Amino acid sequence: MTATDLDACKRTAALKAVEYVRDGMVLGLGTGSTAKHLLMALGVKVRNGMKLRGVPTSQETADLAAQSGIALLQTDEPWVIDLAIDGADQADPAFNLIKGGGGALLKEKIVAAAAKQFIVMVDYTKQVSVLGGSFPLPVEIVPFGWRSTVRQIENVTQSRALVRERGRAPFRTETGNMIVDVHLAAIEHPRQMETALNQIPGVVETGLFVGRTDLLIVGKPAGAEVLTASRT
Ligand code: 5RP
């Protein structure tokens, strides 16, 4: 499977997700290459007369949404988000996720939590039996005291935690924080892991999205599969 084929699977998932969007909705707009397909497809809907407003989870998404003609809500407005749609890096059989490959996990989680419904789009290679392994868990931390925070993350997870870099400098999120990628062999108990990590002072949020997914849309070469979950 080439990168182009995988991208086609992401597009397939995004086109299916758009079918759940209704006129007048306020959308939570995810970040990443799958979300980009979504925004392009939403642009077609808007050009055909659909009225949509959105809350973007990154500047990149805000720019794409503006190009697609989606009006953006201000960050300090009271939001009523009808539906959030986003990609993910991994999804387990209970539709728990690892997110944050693009570094937007904090805004993504705030928006997903604020939404009445959360739809996740993945290509089929992101479905895993257990989270972790091939994809490290991103954890957002504040810069103050980061070495101490990283050490505590390593103690709690018993795993290697590497500060994400861009160029030779630490990567900074849009909220000015750092990302630590934690190389866990397997996350058998995602909820407990999320709770344990969130108790470390200096940790802002983790890329674990536990019990938040309502609908998982899996893009495959033969089409999109829609899987429904009950929030746990
Ligand atoms: C960004 C994310 C993305 O949703 C995740 O990384 C998937 O990205 P892509 O759709 O490009 O594969 O969590 O923080």
Residues whose N, C-alpha, C, O or C-beta is under 5 A from the ligand:
A	BS01	5RP	T31 G32 S33 T34 A35 G87 A88 D89 K99 G100 G101 G102 G103 A104 L105
